[in-house]
Amino acid sequence: MVTAGDVLTEVGAARELHVLAVDDSHVDRKVIERLLKISSCKVTVVESGTRALQYLGLDGENTSIDFESLKINLIMTDYSMPEMTGYELLKKIKESSVFREIPVVVMSSENILTRIDSCLEEGAEDFLLKPVKLSDVKRLTDFMRGERKIGEKRYQKRRQSDDCTPSLSTVISLTSYHRNITSPELLPSLSPSASPSKKSRASKKIELC
């Protein structure tokens, strides 16, 4: 006879997320592991990109690993690691026909926009700044359970940043203004015979440049 407890256990097992965390820092691995376990995730931690590829069976060597039994739902990797960076690991995973659909999140203590853009363009689902917080992990697990989009906050921030960039029309207007106040028509006003009021106005216009 199947009890309600058995059903709940099966549902819980089905919803349990298996995360592969990759970081060369022992402290950071422990932090990530703890945060993921608090969020009811199964966690496998490795200390390098090479070890991650070995675990996934992507190191080019013969392996007896059953890919289906791994059931990796998410891969979190540090960016700055010796031998193989998180970006290089990301590329290897996305080149794999078996694992390319697995979401990959890159982490770094450095907020370098070119680095972030490169990872996102290569297929990373999100880019987290260290130290990773429980709210970050909660957002990831919510995404994995289909409750929200993983990168919506980051993309929103990038859009807000883009909105602060001067528009092309603004740049053109400022350029035209600069040209107008330095045009030949204004040069006579700088001659000795010009009135004091014209001199002061011309000086003010030049100072605005």
C-alpha positions in Angstrom: 0.0 0.0 0.0 1.4 3.4 -1.0 1.1 6.0 1.8 1.0 9.8 1.6 4.5 9.8 3.0 5.7 7.7 0.1 4.2 10.0 -2.4 5.7 13.1 -0.8 9.1 11.4 -0.7 8.9 10.6 -4.4 7.8 14.2 -5.2 10.6 15.6 -3.1 13.1 13.3 -4.9 11.8 14.4 -8.3 12.1 18.0 -7.3 15.6 17.7 -5.8 18.1 19.6 -7.9 21.6 18.2 -8.6 24.2 21.0 -8.9 27.8 20.6 -10.0 29.8 23.4 -8.3 33.3 24.1 -9.6 35.7 26.3 -7.7 39.5 26.2 -7.0 38.9 27.9 -3.6 38.2 25.5 -0.8 36.4 28.2 1.2 34.2 29.2 -1.7 33.4 25.6 -2.5 32.2 25.1 1.1 30.1 28.3 1.0 28.4 27.3 -2.3 27.8 23.8 -1.1 26.2 25.0 2.2 24.0 27.6 0.4 22.8 24.9 -2.1 22.1 22.4 0.6 20.1 25.0 2.5 18.1 25.3 -0.7 17.4 21.6 -0.7 19.9 20.7 -3.5 22.1 17.8 -4.0 25.6 19.1 -4.5 28.7 17.7 -6.1 31.8 19.9 -5.7 35.1 19.7 -7.7 38.2 21.9 -7.5 38.9 22.6 -11.2 37.5 22.7 -14.7 39.6 19.6 -15.5 38.0 17.7 -12.7 34.5 18.9 -13.8 35.2 17.6 -17.3 36.3 14.3 -15.9 33.2 14.0 -13.8 31.0 14.7 -16.8 33.1 12.3 -19.0 34.1 15.1 -21.3 37.9 14.8 -20.8 38.3 12.7 -24.0 39.1 9.5 -22.1 37.1 6.4 -22.1 34.6 6.4 -19.2 32.0 4.1 -17.8 29.9 6.9 -16.4 26.2 6.6 -17.2 25.3 10.1 -18.3 21.7 9.6 -17.6 22.5 8.6 -14.0 24.3 11.9 -13.4 21.1 14.0 -13.8 22.9 17.3 -13.5 20.4 20.2 -13.4 22.8 23.1 -13.0 26.5 23.8 -13.2 28.0 26.7 -11.3 31.6 27.5 -12.0 34.1 30.1 -10.8 35.6 32.2 -13.7 39.2 32.6 -12.5 40.8 29.2 -12.1 44.3 27.9 -12.9 44.7 25.6 -16.0 41.2 26.1 -17.2 39.0 29.2 -16.6 35.3 29.1 -16.1 34.8 30.6 -19.5 36.8 27.7 -21.1 34.8 25.2 -19.1 31.6 26.8 -20.3 32.7 26.5 -23.9 33.5 22.8 -23.5 30.1 22.1 -22.0 28.2 24.0 -24.7 30.1 22.1 -27.3 28.9 18.8 -25.9 25.8 17.3 -27.5 25.0 15.6 -24.1 25.4 18.5 -21.7 24.9 21.7 -23.7 21.3 22.1 -22.6 22.4 22.2 -18.9 22.3 25.8 -17.5 25.7 27.1 -16.6 26.2 30.0 -14.2 29.6 31.7 -14.0 30.8 33.3 -10.7 33.5 35.9 -10.2 34.7 38.4 -7.6 35.5 40.9 -10.4 32.8 42.9 -12.0 34.3 43.1 -15.5 31.6 43.9 -18.2 33.6 42.4 -21.1 34.0 39.2 -19.1 30.3 39.1 -18.3 29.2 39.7 -21.9 31.6 37.0 -23.2 30.1 34.4 -20.9 26.5 35.4 -21.6 27.2 35.3 -25.4 28.8 31.9 -25.1 25.6 30.6 -23.5 25.9 31.1 -19.7 22.5 31.6 -18.1 23.8 34.1 -15.6 26.9 35.7 -14.1 27.0 36.1 -10.3 29.3 38.3 -8.3 31.0 36.8 -5.3 30.4 36.5 -2.5 27.4 34.5 -3.6 24.4 35.1 -1.3 21.5 32.9 -0.3 19.2 35.1 -2.3 21.3 34.4 -5.5 21.0 30.6 -4.9 17.3 30.9 -4.2 16.8 32.7 -7.5 18.7 29.9 -9.3 16.7 27.2 -7.6 13.5 29.0 -8.4 14.5 29.1 -12.0 15.3 25.4 -12.0 11.9 24.7 -10.6 10.3 26.8 -13.3 9.2 29.6 -11.0 11.1 32.5 -12.6 13.6 33.4 -15.3 17.2 33.0 -14.2 18.8 36.1 -15.7 15.9 38.6 -15.5 17.6 40.7 -12.9 20.9 40.9 -14.7 19.3 41.8 -18.0 17.2 44.4 -16.3 20.3 46.0 -14.8 22.0 46.0 -18.2 19.0 47.7 -19.8 19.0 50.3 -17.1 22.7 50.9 -17.7 22.1 51.2 -21.4 19.3 53.8 -20.8 21.9 56.0 -19.1 24.0 56.2 -22.3 23.6 59.5 -24.2 21.4 59.1 -27.2 22.7 59.8 -30.7 20.5 62.8 -31.1 22.0 64.3 -27.9 25.5 63.7 -29.1 24.7 65.3 -32.5 23.1 68.3 -30.7 26.2 68.9 -28.5 28.5 68.5 -31.5 26.4 71.1 -33.5 26.5 73.5 -30.6 30.3 73.2 -30.3 30.6 73.9 -34.0 28.3 76.9 -33.9 30.1 78.7 -31.1 33.4 78.3 -32.9 32.2 79.3 -36.3 33.8 82.2 -38.3 30.7 84.3 -37.8 31.6 84.6 -34.1 35.3 85.5 -34.6 34.7 89.3 -35.3 33.2 89.6 -31.9 36.7 88.8 -30.5 38.3 91.8 -32.2 39.6 94.8 -30.1 36.8 97.0 -31.5 34.1 94.7 -30.2 32.0 96.0 -27.4 32.6 94.7 -23.8 29.2 93.0 -23.8 30.0 91.1 -27.0 33.4 90.1 -25.7 32.0 88.7 -22.5 29.3 86.8 -24.4 31.9 85.3 -26.7 34.1 84.4 -23.8 31.3 82.6 -22.0 30.4 80.7 -25.2 34.0 79.5 -25.5 34.2 78.5 -21.9 31.2 76.2 -22.5 33.3 74.1 -24.8 
